[in-house]
């Protein structure tokens, strides 16, 4: 049914980079065989899932939205892919994304822009915009994404679905094409908080293949989503994430969500996190710095594209030609920014300073969580913007990540749940919890989602 739905609507939504009916149906038959053989499969066995094209898949190509990886077939599955396969989920295909997960709209994909199912003239958010569009358009019941600087929560918010960024290290980065390694976090998309928790639980947990994987057990997120109550919880409204720059309808839906939480028995207080306003500039130094190092592996020798290798050129020339053609403008901008910020003479002023800001944000979270159990804010300052509106203005594009980035810099758990419409478009409520407090955001999210 989902393959048929994709065939019916994806010509307009453009959520998928790769769909392969035969491979998907073969996977589904394999699940039936395992079940018939008496294998104990998890609660999601037989449920289809769409993967962001940043997760390696041994039976489907993986491009990370880049020309430099066009046609590349990974020799192995990412841990997330492998665990979901083992749990009996069936892969519907690979979803579109901003190139190497750099962007907030999918307009930086080297292939095409995905469209928001609520209004096809608008973006579905990014970088995991194919995954959010696929779930919102009923092409997939579940999908995966990665959240380095909001790339799960922001697209979930603008397409009216649930998107969760787990605690950093709570879900494995093994087989996830790297953008910024100290931030990259795989997570789930779904249409309800409970569905997201089921998917989350199926792929998370310690992975010896990821050196930053946390040793602690995953908090029981499915139980928390089923519990769905806020009775007696203290909820902090982040004072700095309001006012000018927030679309009036977004602020109105946010205020209503806070009232709902109060009516359900939560105690709501205002909390100040003064350093959160510096998160965006710090992120846009740290993430490009890490990407400039991670993307050095695309050297024209090891993967995908190779340009100008006709025997007349040196390896260095082939590398330069390949990177010039294979990387898009945003990726080049980030590599240049990051290389600059890391160079000796500038390191202390830029990268070093940004890392200090990161510590201040961590302290803001710590002092906030001495007063409250979770923090809430709008997920994004505005609803989905029109395709093209911010494409030529990187700074305007970066503003979409204003509220989501603090939790990335510190590794905290955070979710976006739908909280109504503004001018006919979805608005998201962000709920943030301490590191390893993933269960709390599911508990509160399930109580307040609508
Ligand atoms: N908008 C952020 C960026 O462009 C999103 C990154 C992400 O979470 N992958 O860096």
Boltz pocket constraint, residues with backbone or C-beta under 6 A from the ligand:
constraints:
  - pocket:
      binder: B
      contacts: [[A, 100], [A, 101], [A, 102], [A, 103], [A, 104], [A, 126], [A, 127], [A, 146], [A, 147], [A, 148], [A, 149], [A, 150], [A, 151], [A, 152], [A, 179], [A, 287], [A, 397], [A, 398], [A, 401]]
      max_distance: 6.0
